[in-house]
Amino acid sequence: MSQIKALALLSGGLDSTLAIKLVQEQGIFVHALHFYTGFCITEHKRRLGIKKEDGSQYMNPALKAAAQLGVPVEIVDISEEYFNVLLNPKYGYGKNVNPCIDCRIMMLRKAKEIMDREGYHFVITGEVVGQRPMSQRLPILKLIEKEAGLEGYVLRPLSAKLLPPTVPEKMGWVDREKLLDIKGRGRKVQINLAKKYGLDYEQPAGGCCYLTDPNYALKFKETLEREGSITREDLVLLSVGRHLRLPSGVKLVVARNEGEVNFLSGFKNRYGYAQRKDQQGTLVIIKGVPKEEEYPLIAGVVCRYSKREPAEVIIKVKDEERVILGEPLGDEILESFKILKGASHGVG
């Protein structure tokens, strides 16, 4: 028989990296798939130009892991289709707005298409039984396989000995005795294995998905409740800046740093905006048409987050531009507008 070939779902996290390594050691050719949903925290930091503490750039975790493993990696963009999954998950959300079960089914369906089309024999994932409460319980793992049309063809090397034998094991393509029986949320075994193999990793859980971030979830739910819908642009804007809601319902997105100013500048041709006339300090994106009495409030927000001093502020909404002398808003007024009370950090 020709060489056995496997597809692997590679997030770039420690678990998926180790899963590939264990299968590689059995002489199987592995081709990695990295599914791009648009919600990776590491990629989010890259977009904003945020650097690590040592000044180095963030790197796509899947590309980094694939380079260490010496496996080809294919980035599959599912962000357009993922939008509908996010808004209408068949199996609901996790603790925040993370549709983990539907997400996993979608990725495995895509993997099956590639497997069937290109002649791969099975699919590898880094899932660990009991590690994640929503998507990695035994009954859910079976459900996901069934929904994806891959029953028996998903090998989970880190927990294989706790699961029924898969087709690759029954066929003798993979030696079950060389697989593992890890379960639960602890990562001691994985970290020790990484040391053994000399694998470098940034954090055990990989790049992570910011749909699990409680601040992001709060803004998502607030937008849906107040505006009645979520657009693709909303999904991006919700990950950036401070979010304030004026009495009229108009939303302000306030940049928190230079990276966010640069990022939000790309939205100035689609939304209203406000910034100091001298362009020092923050940029505020205005989603909606404010009432006349709210213009001084907008100018006050700009001044509050731009050196906290009075300044001339340009406010442009639709085709109308005006300049207002703004005074920094006080804490009490500002807090009344915040969607996230007191929050000013993280993805939220």
C-alpha positions in Angstrom: 0.0 0.0 0.0 1.2 3.5 -0.7 2.1 5.8 2.2 -0.6 6.6 4.6 -1.5 10.3 4.5 -3.4 12.3 7.1 -4.9 15.8 7.4 -4.4 17.6 10.7 -6.3 20.5 12.1 -3.6 22.8 13.3 -4.5 25.8 15.5 -0.9 26.4 16.4 -1.6 25.6 20.0 0.4 23.0 22.0 -2.2 20.2 21.7 -2.7 20.3 18.0 1.1 20.5 17.5 1.7 17.5 19.7 -1.0 15.5 18.0 0.8 15.9 14.7 4.1 15.0 16.2 2.8 11.8 17.7 1.4 10.7 14.3 4.5 11.8 12.4 6.6 9.5 14.6 4.7 6.6 13.2 5.9 7.4 9.6 2.7 8.9 8.4 2.7 11.9 6.1 0.8 14.8 7.6 -0.6 17.8 5.8 -1.8 20.6 8.2 -4.9 22.7 7.7 -5.3 26.0 9.6 -8.8 27.4 9.4 -9.0 31.2 9.4 -12.3 32.4 11.0 -11.2 36.0 11.7 -11.3 35.6 15.5 -7.8 34.6 16.5 -6.4 36.8 19.3 -2.9 36.5 18.0 -3.9 37.6 14.5 -5.9 40.4 16.0 -2.7 41.7 17.7 -0.9 41.5 14.5 -3.5 43.6 12.7 -3.2 46.3 15.3 0.6 46.3 15.2 0.8 45.2 18.9 4.2 43.7 19.8 5.4 41.3 22.4 7.1 42.6 25.6 10.5 41.9 24.0 9.5 44.1 21.0 9.2 41.3 18.5 6.2 40.8 16.2 3.5 38.2 16.8 3.6 35.4 14.3 0.8 33.3 13.0 0.8 30.4 15.5 0.0 27.7 12.9 2.8 28.8 10.6 5.2 28.8 13.5 4.1 25.3 14.6 4.2 23.9 11.1 7.8 25.2 10.6 8.9 23.4 13.8 7.2 20.2 12.7 8.4 20.3 9.1 4.9 19.8 7.8 3.2 21.7 4.9 0.3 23.9 6.1 -2.6 25.2 4.1 -4.6 28.2 5.4 -8.3 27.8 4.7 -10.3 31.0 4.9 -13.8 30.2 6.2 -14.5 33.6 7.6 -17.4 34.4 5.2 -19.2 31.2 5.9 -18.4 31.4 9.6 -20.4 34.6 9.9 -23.7 32.6 9.5 -22.5 30.0 11.9 -21.7 32.6 14.5 -25.1 34.3 14.3 -27.2 31.1 14.0 -25.4 28.2 15.8 -27.4 25.0 15.7 -25.9 23.9 19.0 -25.8 27.3 20.7 -23.1 29.2 22.4 -20.7 28.4 25.1 -20.2 30.7 28.2 -19.9 33.7 25.9 -20.6 33.9 22.2 -18.4 31.0 21.2 -20.3 28.5 18.9 -17.6 25.8 19.6 -19.6 22.7 18.5 -20.8 24.3 15.3 -17.4 25.7 14.6 -15.8 22.2 15.0 -18.4 20.6 12.8 -17.7 23.2 10.1 -14.0 22.7 10.2 -14.2 18.9 10.0 -16.7 19.1 7.1 -14.2 21.2 5.2 -11.4 18.7 6.1 -13.6 15.9 4.8 -14.0 17.6 1.5 -10.3 17.9 1.2 -9.7 14.4 2.4 -12.1 12.9 -0.1 -10.9 15.1 -3.0 -7.1 14.6 -2.5 -7.0 11.0 -1.2 -6.0 11.4 2.4 -6.8 8.5 4.8 -8.0 10.2 8.0 -8.1 13.4 10.0 -6.1 14.3 13.2 -7.1 16.8 15.8 -5.5 17.9 19.1 -8.7 17.5 21.1 -8.4 16.2 24.7 -11.3 14.5 26.4 -12.8 16.8 29.1 -10.5 19.7 28.4 -13.3 22.1 27.2 -16.7 21.8 28.8 -18.7 22.5 25.7 -17.0 20.7 22.8 -14.7 18.1 24.2 -17.0 15.8 26.2 -17.2 12.3 24.9 -20.8 12.5 23.6 -20.1 15.8 21.9 -17.0 14.4 20.2 -19.1 11.6 18.8 -21.8 14.1 17.7 -19.3 16.3 15.9 -17.8 13.4 14.0 -21.3 12.3 12.9 -22.4 15.7 11.8 -19.2 16.2 9.8 -19.6 12.8 8.1 -16.3 11.5 9.6 -17.4 8.8 12.0 -14.4 6.7 12.8 -12.0 8.8 10.8 -11.1 11.4 13.3 -8.0 10.4 15.3 -7.3 12.3 18.6 -3.8 11.1 19.5 -3.7 12.8 22.9 -6.7 11.0 24.2 -7.0 8.0 21.8 -6.7 5.3 24.5 -9.8 6.8 26.3 -11.8 6.6 23.1 -13.1 3.8 20.9 -10.6 2.6 18.3 -10.8 4.6 15.0 -10.5 3.2 11.5 -6.8 4.2 11.3 -6.2 2.1 14.4 -8.3 -0.8 13.3 -6.6 -0.9 9.8 -3.2 -0.9 11.4 -2.2 2.5 9.9 -1.6 3.8 13.4 -0.3 1.9 16.4 -2.8 2.6 19.2 -0.2 1.6 21.9 1.9 4.6 20.9 -1.0 7.1 21.5 -1.9 8.7 24.8 -4.7 8.8 27.4 -4.7 12.5 28.5 -7.9 13.9 29.9 -9.0 17.0 31.7 -7.9 20.6 31.7 -4.4 20.1 33.1 -1.4 20.5 30.7 1.5 19.0 32.6 1.8 16.0 30.3 1.7 18.2 27.2 4.3 20.6 28.6 6.6 17.8 29.4 6.2 16.3 25.9 7.0 19.7 24.4 10.2 19.8 26.3 11.0 16.2 25.2 10.5 17.1 21.5 12.1 20.6 21.8 9.0 22.4 20.7 8.6 26.1 21.4 5.2 27.4 22.2 3.8 30.7 23.4 1.0 29.4 25.5 -0.5 26.0 25.9 -3.9 26.8 24.5 -2.5 28.4 21.3 -3.7 31.6 19.7 -7.2 31.4 21.3 -10.5 32.7 20.0 -11.8 36.0 21.2 -15.4 34.9 20.9 -14.7 33.3 24.4 -13.8 36.8 25.8 -16.5 38.0 28.2 -16.0 41.6 27.2 -16.4 40.9 23.6 -19.5 38.8 24.3 -21.1 41.6 26.3 -20.6 44.1 23.5 -21.9 41.5 21.0 -25.1 40.9 23.0 -25.6 44.7 23.7 -25.3 45.5 20.0 -27.8 42.8 19.0 -30.2 43.9 21.6 -30.0 47.7 20.9 -29.6 47.5 17.1 -31.4 44.3 16.2 -28.7 42.9 14.1 -25.0 42.3 13.8 -23.0 43.0 10.6 -19.7 41.7 9.5 -18.2 45.1 10.2 -19.7 45.0 13.7 -17.8 41.8 14.4 -14.6 43.6 13.7 -15.4 46.8 15.5 -16.5 44.9 18.6 -12.9 43.7 19.0 -11.4 47.2 19.0 -11.6 50.2 21.3 -13.8 51.5 24.1 -17.5 51.3 23.3 -19.9 54.0 24.4 -23.6 54.4 23.8 -25.0 57.9 23.7 -28.6 58.6 24.9 -29.9 58.5 21.3 -28.5 55.1 20.8 -25.6 56.2 18.7 -22.5 54.2 19.3 -19.0 55.6 19.7 -15.9 53.4 19.2 -12.9 55.1 20.9 -9.4 54.1 19.9 -7.2 53.2 23.0 -3.7 53.4 21.4 -1.9 54.2 18.2 -2.5 50.8 16.7 -6.2 51.2 17.2 -6.2 54.7 15.8 -4.5 53.4 12.6 -6.9 50.4 12.4 -10.1 52.5 12.9 -8.9 55.1 10.3 -9.9 52.5 7.8 -13.5 53.0 8.8 -13.6 56.8 8.3 -15.0 56.5 4.8 -17.9 54.3 6.0 -18.9 55.9 9.3 -18.8 59.3 10.9 -15.8 60.2 13.0 -14.4 62.7 15.5 -10.8 63.7 16.4 -8.8 66.7 17.5 -8.3 69.2 14.8 -4.5 68.8 15.2 -5.0 65.0 15.0 -3.3 64.5 18.3 -4.7 61.7 20.5 -7.6 59.4 19.9 -10.0 58.7 17.0 -13.7 58.1 17.6 -15.8 56.2 15.1 -19.5 57.3 15.2 -22.0 54.6 14.3 -25.3 56.4 13.7 -26.5 60.0 13.4 -26.2 61.9 16.7 -28.7 64.4 18.0 -27.7 68.1 17.9 -27.2 68.2 21.7 -24.9 65.1 21.5 -22.1 66.8 19.5 -20.6 68.5 22.5 -20.6 65.1 24.3 -18.7 63.6 21.4 -16.2 66.4 21.4 -15.9 65.8 25.2 -15.2 62.1 24.7 -12.4 63.0 22.2 -10.8 65.5 24.7 -11.1 63.1 27.6 -9.1 60.5 25.8 -6.7 62.9 24.1 -4.5 64.5 26.8 -7.6 65.4 28.9 -7.5 69.0 27.9 -9.8 71.4 26.0 -9.3 71.3 22.2 -10.9 72.0 18.9 -12.5 68.8 17.6 -13.6 67.9 14.1 -16.8 65.9 13.9 -17.9 64.6 10.6 -21.2 62.8 10.1 -22.3 61.9 6.6 -21.3 64.9 4.5 -21.4 67.5 7.3 -18.2 68.5 9.1 -18.1 70.9 12.0 -15.5 72.1 14.5 -16.4 72.2 18.1 -14.4 73.4 21.1 -14.6 70.4 23.4 -14.2 70.0 27.1 -13.0 66.7 28.6 -16.0 64.8 30.0 -16.1 64.0 33.7 -16.1 60.5 35.1 -19.8 60.5 36.0 -21.0 61.4 32.6 -18.5 59.1 30.9 -19.4 56.1 33.0 -23.1 56.5 32.1 -22.2 56.0 28.4 -19.9 53.0 28.8 -21.2 49.6 27.6 -18.4 48.0 29.6 -18.3 49.8 32.9 -14.7 50.7 33.7 -13.3 48.4 31.0 -10.4 49.7 29.0 -8.2 46.7 28.2 -8.1 43.4 26.3 -10.1 42.4 23.3 -13.1 43.9 25.0 
